[in-house]
Amino acid sequence: MLPVARTSKSRKGMRRAHHALKGANFSKCPTCGKPKLPHRACDGCGHVNRRLSLVKAEKA
């Protein structure tokens, strides 16, 4: 079956209005203050939560 009427650009755009990508939600690291993703280790200091911190190896 063919569609009865052509879908207009406006109607197509309204249907796809929620398809846009959202930006990453960064939070501030409590120890060093650098931006980090929530529930992830900090790239700067390795801080994860109050009880756990990852040790980062120094570059030679």
For each residue, the residues with C-beta under 8 A, 3 or more apart:
1:
2:
3: 6 7
4:
5:
6: 3
7: 3 11 12
8: 11 12
9: 12 13
10: 13 14
11: 7 8 14 15
12: 7 8 9 15 16
13: 9 10 16 17
14: 10 11 17
15: 11 12
16: 12 13 19
17: 13 14 20
18:
19: 16
20: 17
21:
22:
23:
24: 37
25: 37 38
26: 35 36 37
27: 35 36 37 38
28: 33 34 35 36
29: 32 33 34 35 36 42 44 45 47
30: 47
31: 42 45 47
32: 29 42 44 45 47
33: 28 29
34: 28 29 42 43 44 45
35: 26 27 28 29
36: 26 27 28 29 40 41 42 43 44
37: 24 25 26 27 40
38: 25 27
39:
40: 36 37 48
41: 36 46 47 48 54
42: 29 31 32 34 36 45 46 47 48
43: 34 36
44: 29 32 34 36
45: 29 31 32 34 42 53 56
46: 41 42 53 54 55 56
47: 29 30 31 32 41 42 53 54
48: 40 41 42 52 53 54
49: 52
50:
51:
52: 48 49
53: 45 46 47 48
54: 41 46 47 48
55: 46
56: 45 46
57:
58:
59:
60:
